Amino acid sequence: MSGSIPVNANLDKWATQKLAGVQGVCTILAAEFAKEAKAEHPWKNDTHHAEQGLYGKARRKGTEFIIELGHRVDYGPALELANDGKYGILEKKLNSRRLVVYNRVKRIMESKI
């Protein structure tokens, strides 16, 4: 069907643009969340290594996007999990900002290109 070729091409273009937009938003938010975590962590800084080692990154797996926050120091998991999570920041940060992610992605998906 000759009419379906341009329709399919337009759908592919639309999907590519939407996926790129979501990737961009996730990348920006991952950096924002890491910056916030560095400012809001509950532990006392002795060496500042744990704070400096906090990072955020976004990655794509097919049509799934993952915002990852993590530690670059080997004792990061202890900060997050020891003492019943008293010094944890990563999960709290992601959970508290979930609605921001949802609203930004929703805005991209609803926008006209």
N, C-alpha and C positions, 0 to 999 in steps of 0.2 A: 504494500500500500504506500503510494508515494506521499500521501498526506501525513502519514505517521512519522516519516523521517524528520521533518522539522520539529514536530511535537516532541519526539524523543530527544532531539538535540537540545531543545529548550529546557526540557526536564533535567537533562544531565548538567546543563549550565547552571540551572537553579540550584540543584543539589550541591554542586561544587562550591558555589558561592555561599550557600548556607553553612556547609561544613567548614569552610574557611573562616566565616564569621564566628562560629562557635569556638573553633580552635583559638582564634585571636582573643576572644573574651576569656576563655579558660586560662590562657597564658598570662593575661593581664591580672586576672583574679588570683592566680597562684602566687604571683609576685607580691600582690597586695597583702594576701593572707600571711605570707612569710614575714613581710615587714611588720605587720600587726603582731604576729607571734613574738618577734624579737622585742617589741616594745612592751608586751603584756605578760611575758613569761613569769611564773610565780616563784622561781628559784632565785637564790642570791647568787650574784655573779662573783666568783672568785677569780677566774682567769679570763672570763668572757668568751672562752672557746665554744661553749655550748651555744651561746647566743649567736655568735658569728657563724656557727655551723648550721643554723636553721636555714632551710631552703624550701622553695616552692617551685613546682614545675607542672606543666600540663602535657599530657600525651594522648595520642589518639590510637585506638585499637578498633579498626573497622569504622563503625559509626558510633562507637562508644568513646566518650572523653573522660579522662581521669585527671583530677587535680590531686596532686600528691604533695604533702608536706612531710618533711623529714629532718633528721639530724645527720650531721656529718661526723659527729664525735662518737666513739665506740660506746660511751656510757649514756647516749641518748635514750635507748630503750629503758634504762634504769630510771632516768628522770621521768619518763612517761608513765611507767608502770609501778615503780616501787612506792611504798607508803600509801597504798590504795589510790594511786594516781594523783596524790597531793600536788606534785610538781609538774604534772602533765599539762601541755598546752595545745598539742597538735589536734587531737580529736575534738577538744572543746572548741577550738577555732573553726574547724571544718563544720561542726554541727551548728555553731552559732551563725554561720554565714551561708548556710544551705539555701535560704530563701533568696539571697542576693544572686546566687548562681542561677537558680530557677528563673527569676525575673529577667535577668539579662539574656539568658538563652531564649526565653519566651519572646522577648522583644525582637530578637534577631529573626526568629522563625515567623513572627507575624508581620515583619516589615516587608514592604514591597521593594524589589530590587530593580 
